[in-house]
Amino acid sequence: MSKRVYNFSAGPSALPLDVLKEVGSEITNYKNSGMSVMELSHRSKEYDEIHNNAVSYLKKLMNVPDNYSILFMQGGATLQFSAVPLNLKKIGKADYLVTGAWAKKAHKEANKFLDAKIVFSSEDKNYSYLNEIGENDIRKDIDYFHITGNNTIYGTRIDKDFKTNAPIVNDMSSYILSEEIDVNKYGLIYAGAQKNIGPAGLSVVIVRDDLISKNDEIPTYLSYEIHKENNSLYNTPPTFAIYFASLVFKGLLDKGGIKEIEKENIKKAELLYDFIDNSTLYQNNISKDLRSRMNVIFVTGNEELDKKFILEAKGEGLVNLAGHRSIGGMRASIYNALDIESVKALINFMEKFEKVNS
Ligand SMILES: *Cc1c(COP(=O)(O)O)cnc(C)c1O
């Protein structure tokens, strides 16, 4: 490939080209410091500015209230599967909505540290549906209720308000910054950066301050209190990833914020789902109110044909369209960095492929 491809990968994913170019332009000499951001001390004034900008841009973008802290950590969303129960445990109980493989892993991990109950699981039907969760389904005396707002592998998005007095924890890894959300609805939000924020290596935690407490029994690195007290600079943070993320945040702010990118994301998803629904070859069996705007899954109904699709698409510069290895088929992840032209290019190919193969 001599030019850039349309990268539909679920993660690490496509990054905004303008940010890649800006980063490239200062890769050997960041703002006359004589060195790359990767070579800057995390205690330098240059890095300090990058770090604080990243926090304040994100705060502005997501309208994060003053009683929440933004933490930059490492270990991906996976480390948060342990950090959340360890930090939020008081009573020793938490309820989980198991709507996908990541949610299942989050629950399994939490169960090591507290009594983690599955309120609902859609595993029996390959995580393709969601039942009504009533007031009595969620226990009253719990430390938190955990959901996975967008299920990356199964292409579902949970757009529901849950009745509980417990803080709601949302793993937003694959849809953070894709739509406006009210942070106040959640006690804690976390996300690995490599899907909709920036390079892998950074994870973002947004947590209500009253949920943070000092706890000397948990590993130091996992303590939200330690990260909060040190402005996420207790140890060496993933400086390059944070620098990259700050430029992504800035780019979104310059574009008009999440409101604008959400409009685009809705258009992109509608275009693709409409095409799939109107085609005779491709299918997506997720009910409309549950469909993800970020991860669009589809099949032809014939595994051999799916393989052919993925291979031929790659030849046309449309890459990483294979579904997750656990379910097969196709998946187009259309995160913020993929514009509507990428979706049109995909549809164009799908149309051609359908003509020849049906
Ligand atoms: C990708 C993903 C994860 C795992 O993230 P890591 O950063 O690789 O640990 C967890 N949850 C969701 C919803 C994801 O999409």
The ligand as an SDF file (V2000), in Angstrom:
LIG
                    3D

 15 15  0  0  0  0  0  0  0  0999 V2000
  -11.3570   -2.9380   23.7890 C   0  0  0  0  0  0  0  0  0  0  0  0
  -12.2160   -2.9650   24.9710 C   0  0  0  0  0  0  0  0  0  0  0  0
  -11.7380   -3.3430   26.2310 C   0  0  0  0  0  0  0  0  0  0  0  0
  -10.3310   -3.8220   26.4540 C   0  0  0  0  0  0  0  0  0  0  0  0
   -9.4880   -2.7530   26.3930 O   0  0  0  0  0  0  0  0  0  0  0  0
   -7.9030   -2.8510   26.7070 P   0  0  0  0  0  0  0  0  0  0  0  0
   -7.5320   -1.4150   26.6340 O   0  0  0  0  0  0  0  0  0  0  0  0
   -7.3170   -3.6860   25.6210 O   0  0  0  0  0  0  0  0  0  0  0  0
   -7.7330   -3.4360   28.0370 O   0  0  0  0  0  0  0  0  0  0  0  0
  -12.6100   -3.2820   27.2960 C   0  0  0  0  0  0  0  0  0  0  0  0
  -13.8810   -2.8870   27.1460 N   0  0  0  0  0  0  0  0  0  0  0  0
  -14.3860   -2.5320   25.9450 C   0  0  0  0  0  0  0  0  0  0  0  0
  -15.8100   -2.1060   25.8350 C   0  0  0  0  0  0  0  0  0  0  0  0
  -13.5690   -2.5580   24.8250 C   0  0  0  0  0  0  0  0  0  0  0  0
  -14.0670   -2.1990   23.6310 O   0  0  0  0  0  0  0  0  0  0  0  0
  1  2  1  0
  2  3  1  0
  2 14  2  0
  3  4  1  0
  3 10  2  0
  4  5  1  0
  5  6  1  0
  6  7  2  0
  6  8  1  0
  6  9  1  0
 10 11  1  0
 11 12  2  0
 12 13  1  0
 12 14  1  0
 14 15  1  0
M  END
$$$$
